[in-house]
Amino acid sequence: MRRFFGVIFILWLLLVGIWDAKAQVGSVSRRPKSVPTRSRTGQFLVIGEISDSEESAPNPILVPSRSQRSVAFTPLRPLDSQGVAVLTPPIISVACERIKSEVLRILKIEDRFNGSIVVRVFPVDKRRPPAKILATQFADGWRYTLEIQDRVHWTLLVRTTVEALLLEIANRGNGGQLNPIPLWLSEGVTTLLIGESSRELVPQLNREFKDANRSMDPLVAIASKTVGRSPMGFDSLAFPTDTLISDTNQFQLFQGSAALFVHHLRSKGGGLGSLGALVFAFNRSLNWQTALLKTYPAEFQSLLDVEKWWAVTSVAFYAQNASRFITPETLDRHLRSILQETVEVARSTNSPLGRRVLRLSETIEQWPLTAQIPVLERKMIQLRYLSNLGFRYLSRQGRDGTEPEMRIRFEQVRRLQEILDPYQRERSSTGYLARRGDVDPRIRVLVRRAADRLRSVEAEILGVP
């Protein structure tokens, strides 16, 4: 009997050992599936720790009815290595809601999202991009999946989430072609958002990042990006080249310029909600350019009007922030802009509009007074900004310590003011009116004298035509 119970006991130990070994093998080979985390408002669904086998499986939440495409994405190039964040589903869900709240504040629109954004978290893998956005077309519109690695610079999570949110807003109810977000808008909004809210957007390991010294003034964040440099021209903002995007220094200037553009744009068109109206207009327009003109019809009749407005706006910002960093090359570029006027002309009645560049002396000689006045007013505003900049610069440097090239450029600014200011004042006076259809002889003398003096300065800056 004892022998019998001894055999039974040994068999029992063997069975328990085999079962325990299987359990241990199973615990190693099987990875527990993560439970999706839904954000506070329900717009974001975060799926964590996606393995390669799970990635190849169909997504039970997003089943595309037609095509799936990857949205063009320009990765941020962080300037520091101290901002790497460890991302978990709870952290991402909180961060995405904070980012959305700030985006809605900047756009001045209500939270009426149409469809969730799925965030899939992957382990760090150099073979895959650190972040990307997938747009999936359904019968009732578009849905978005944000894929991000679990250790990235915190600004990358902000930037990717901003672009996904802008895509969702711009394509609500859109069953056709996806409306892309222009790079100047996504980078402009992101730069403003990061500057105004800073690291508080992304919590980390139960830590909150509170910066008591941060400024809510958007111009402070913009100045930190431009670092005294003149903002980029409108063409560079509207159509950035691959070379610009791949150059870290130039891309940082692009971000600051885009933020300045967005900051001033959101105060136009009646103020409240105009920037949000622009994003909504993407869905009813051929492209972002036509959406911009639809949103601000009183301010801009064409993109050329936008370009001229931006020239004045960028000079004003530069003059206020660049007295320590000004260079002859930048001054020369602004003077060239002042001495030239771009116009849209058609070669024939039915031909499309093209662009032609006139020198300022030509506009004075060839254009009627009513067409000259807004041009002269704009040029005089730009010259006043540069003149004030020159005063501050010369006061700081002292005339003996000023570079000869800088003295020459500011002297050219002064000469242009001395030409245009009296011309504009005398030309607009009531004593110089046309009589019986003939031009007052005094006007001819005034125009010829101003044009000759302008040609002298144009030859120095633009060269002989």
Backbone hydrogen bonds, N-H to C=O, Kabsch-Sander energy under -0.5 kcal/mol:
donor,donor_aa,acceptor,acceptor_aa,energy
5,F,1,M,-2.4
6,G,2,R,-2.2
7,V,3,R,-2.2
8,I,4,F,-2.2
9,F,5,F,-2.3
10,I,6,G,-2.1
11,L,7,V,-2.6
12,W,8,I,-2.1
13,L,9,F,-2.2
14,L,10,I,-2.2
15,L,11,L,-2.2
16,V,12,W,-2.5
17,G,13,L,-2.3
18,I,14,L,-2.4
19,W,15,L,-2.4
20,D,16,V,-2.3
21,A,17,G,-2.3
22,K,18,I,-2.3
23,A,19,W,-2.1
24,Q,20,D,-2.4
25,V,21,A,-2.6
26,G,22,K,-2.7
27,S,23,A,-2.2
28,V,24,Q,-1.5
29,S,25,V,-2.7
30,R,26,G,-2.2
31,R,29,S,-0.5
37,T,46,V,-2.9
38,R,36,P,-0.6
39,S,44,F,-2.7
45,L,117,I,-2.0
46,V,37,T,-3.2
46,V,44,F,-0.5
47,I,45,L,-0.5
47,I,119,V,-3.4
48,G,46,V,-0.5
50,I,121,V,-2.6
51,S,49,E,-0.6
55,E,51,S,-2.0
56,S,52,D,-1.5
57,A,53,S,-0.7
63,V,61,I,-0.7
65,S,137,Q,-1.2
66,R,137,Q,-1.3
69,R,135,A,-2.5
71,V,69,R,-0.5
71,V,133,I,-2.4
85,A,152,V,-3.6
87,L,85,A,-0.7
87,L,150,D,-3.0
92,I,88,T,-2.8
93,S,89,P,-2.6
94,V,90,P,-1.9
95,A,91,I,-2.8
96,C,92,I,-3.0
97,E,93,S,-1.4
98,R,94,V,-2.0
99,I,95,A,-2.7
100,K,96,C,-2.5
101,S,97,E,-2.3
102,E,98,R,-1.8
103,V,99,I,-2.4
104,L,100,K,-2.6
105,R,101,S,-1.6
106,I,102,E,-2.4
107,L,103,V,-2.6
108,K,104,L,-1.6
109,I,104,L,-1.5
112,R,110,E,-1.3
117,I,43,Q,-3.6
118,V,116,S,-0.5
118,V,144,Y,-2.1
119,V,45,L,-2.9
120,R,118,V,-0.6
120,R,146,L,-2.8
121,V,47,I,-2.8
121,V,119,V,-0.5
122,F,148,I,-2.2
128,R,125,D,-1.6
132,K,147,E,-2.2
133,I,71,V,-0.5
134,L,145,T,-3.1
135,A,69,R,-3.1
136,T,134,L,-0.5
136,T,143,R,-3.2
137,Q,67,S,-2.0
138,F,141,G,-3.8
141,G,138,F,-1.1
142,W,171,N,-0.5
143,R,136,T,-2.6
144,Y,116,S,-0.8
145,T,134,L,-2.6
146,L,118,V,-3.5
147,E,132,K,-2.7
147,E,145,T,-0.6
148,I,120,R,-2.4
149,Q,130,P,-2.2
150,D,122,F,-2.4
152,V,85,A,-1.2
154,W,83,G,-2.5
156,L,153,H,-1.7
157,L,153,H,-0.9
158,V,154,W,-1.6
159,R,155,T,-2.8
160,T,156,L,-2.4
161,T,157,L,-2.1
162,V,158,V,-2.5
163,E,159,R,-2.2
164,A,160,T,-2.2
165,L,161,T,-2.5
166,L,162,V,-2.5
167,L,163,E,-2.3
168,E,164,A,-2.1
169,I,165,L,-2.3
170,A,166,L,-2.6
171,N,167,L,-1.1
172,R,169,I,-0.9
174,N,171,N,-2.0
175,G,173,G,-0.7
185,L,182,P,-0.8
186,S,182,P,-2.0
187,E,183,L,-2.6
188,G,184,W,-1.6
189,V,185,L,-2.7
190,T,186,S,-2.0
191,T,187,E,-2.5
192,L,188,G,-2.1
193,L,189,V,-2.6
194,I,190,T,-2.8
195,G,191,T,-2.3
196,E,192,L,-2.2
197,S,193,L,-2.3
198,S,194,I,-2.2
200,E,197,S,-1.2
201,L,198,S,-1.5
202,V,199,R,-1.2
204,Q,207,R,-1.8
207,R,204,Q,-1.6
210,K,208,E,-0.9
211,D,209,F,-0.5
212,A,210,K,-0.6
214,R,211,D,-1.1
220,V,217,D,-1.4
221,A,217,D,-0.9
222,I,218,P,-2.0
223,A,219,L,-2.5
224,S,220,V,-1.7
225,K,221,A,-1.0
225,K,222,I,-0.6
226,T,222,I,-2.2
227,V,223,A,-2.5
229,R,226,T,-1.9
237,L,233,G,-1.7
238,A,234,F,-3.1
239,F,235,D,-2.5
245,I,241,T,-2.1
246,S,242,D,-2.2
247,D,243,T,-0.9
247,D,244,L,-0.6
248,T,246,S,-0.7
251,F,247,D,-2.9
252,Q,248,T,-1.9
253,L,249,N,-1.5
254,F,250,Q,-2.3
255,Q,251,F,-2.3
256,G,252,Q,-2.1
257,S,253,L,-2.6
258,A,254,F,-2.8
259,A,255,Q,-2.2
260,L,256,G,-2.0
261,F,257,S,-2.3
262,V,258,A,-2.6
263,H,259,A,-2.7
264,H,260,L,-2.2
265,L,261,F,-2.1
266,R,262,V,-2.1
267,S,264,H,-0.8
268,K,265,L,-1.5
271,G,268,K,-0.9
272,L,270,G,-1.0
274,S,271,G,-2.0
276,G,107,L,-1.2
277,A,273,G,-2.5
278,L,274,S,-1.7
279,V,275,L,-1.7
280,F,276,G,-2.2
281,A,277,A,-1.9
282,F,278,L,-0.7
282,F,279,V,-0.9
283,N,280,F,-1.3
284,R,281,A,-1.6
285,S,282,F,-1.1
291,A,287,N,-1.9
292,L,288,W,-2.3
293,L,289,Q,-1.7
294,K,290,T,-2.1
295,T,291,A,-2.0
296,Y,292,L,-1.7
300,F,296,Y,-2.5
305,D,302,S,-0.7
306,V,302,S,-1.3
307,E,303,L,-2.4
308,K,304,L,-2.1
309,W,305,D,-2.4
310,W,306,V,-2.5
311,A,307,E,-1.7
312,V,308,K,-1.5
313,T,309,W,-2.3
314,S,310,W,-2.9
315,V,311,A,-1.6
316,A,312,V,-2.3
317,F,313,T,-2.1
318,Y,314,S,-2.4
319,A,315,V,-2.8
320,Q,316,A,-1.4
321,N,317,F,-1.1
321,N,318,Y,-0.6
322,A,318,Y,-1.5
325,F,322,A,-1.0
326,I,322,A,-1.4
331,L,327,T,-2.1
332,D,328,P,-2.6
333,R,329,E,-1.9
334,H,330,T,-2.0
335,L,331,L,-2.4
336,R,332,D,-2.4
337,S,333,R,-1.9
338,I,334,H,-1.9
339,L,335,L,-2.1
340,Q,337,S,-0.7
341,E,358,L,-3.0
343,V,356,R,-2.9
345,V,343,V,-0.5
345,V,354,G,-2.8
347,R,352,P,-0.5
351,S,348,S,-0.6
354,G,345,V,-3.6
356,R,343,V,-2.6
358,L,341,E,-2.9
358,L,356,R,-0.6
360,L,339,L,-2.2
362,E,359,R,-0.7
363,T,359,R,-1.7
364,I,360,L,-1.9
365,E,361,S,-1.7
366,Q,362,E,-2.6
367,W,363,T,-2.0
371,A,368,P,-0.8
372,Q,368,P,-1.7
373,I,369,L,-2.3
375,V,371,A,-0.7
376,L,372,Q,-3.0
377,E,373,I,-2.5
378,R,374,P,-1.9
379,K,375,V,-2.4
380,M,376,L,-2.6
381,I,377,E,-1.9
382,Q,378,R,-2.0
383,L,379,K,-2.3
384,R,380,M,-2.2
385,Y,381,I,-2.0
386,L,382,Q,-2.2
387,S,383,L,-2.6
388,N,384,R,-2.5
389,L,385,Y,-2.1
390,G,386,L,-2.4
391,F,387,S,-2.2
392,R,388,N,-2.1
393,Y,389,L,-2.5
394,L,390,G,-3.0
395,S,391,F,-2.0
396,R,392,R,-1.8
397,Q,393,Y,-2.6
398,G,394,L,-2.7
401,G,398,G,-0.8
402,T,399,R,-0.8
407,R,403,E,-2.0
408,I,404,P,-2.2
409,R,405,E,-2.2
410,F,406,M,-2.4
411,E,407,R,-1.9
412,Q,408,I,-1.9
413,V,409,R,-1.9
414,R,410,F,-2.1
415,R,411,E,-2.3
416,L,412,Q,-2.2
417,Q,413,V,-2.0
418,E,414,R,-2.1
419,I,415,R,-1.3
420,L,416,L,-2.8
421,D,417,Q,-2.3
423,Y,419,I,-1.2
424,Q,420,L,-3.0
425,R,421,D,-2.0
426,E,422,P,-2.9
427,R,423,Y,-2.8
428,S,424,Q,-1.4
429,S,426,E,-0.9
432,Y,429,S,-1.5
435,R,438,D,-2.0
436,R,434,A,-0.5
438,D,435,R,-2.2
443,I,440,D,-1.7
444,R,440,D,-1.2
445,V,441,P,-1.8
446,L,442,R,-2.3
447,V,443,I,-3.1
448,R,444,R,-2.6
449,R,445,V,-2.5
450,A,446,L,-2.2
451,A,447,V,-2.8
452,D,448,R,-2.3
453,R,449,R,-2.0
454,L,450,A,-2.3
455,R,451,A,-2.4
456,S,452,D,-1.3
457,V,453,R,-1.4
458,E,454,L,-2.9
459,A,455,R,-2.2
460,E,456,S,-1.1
461,I,457,V,-2.0
462,L,458,E,-3.1
463,G,458,E,-1.2
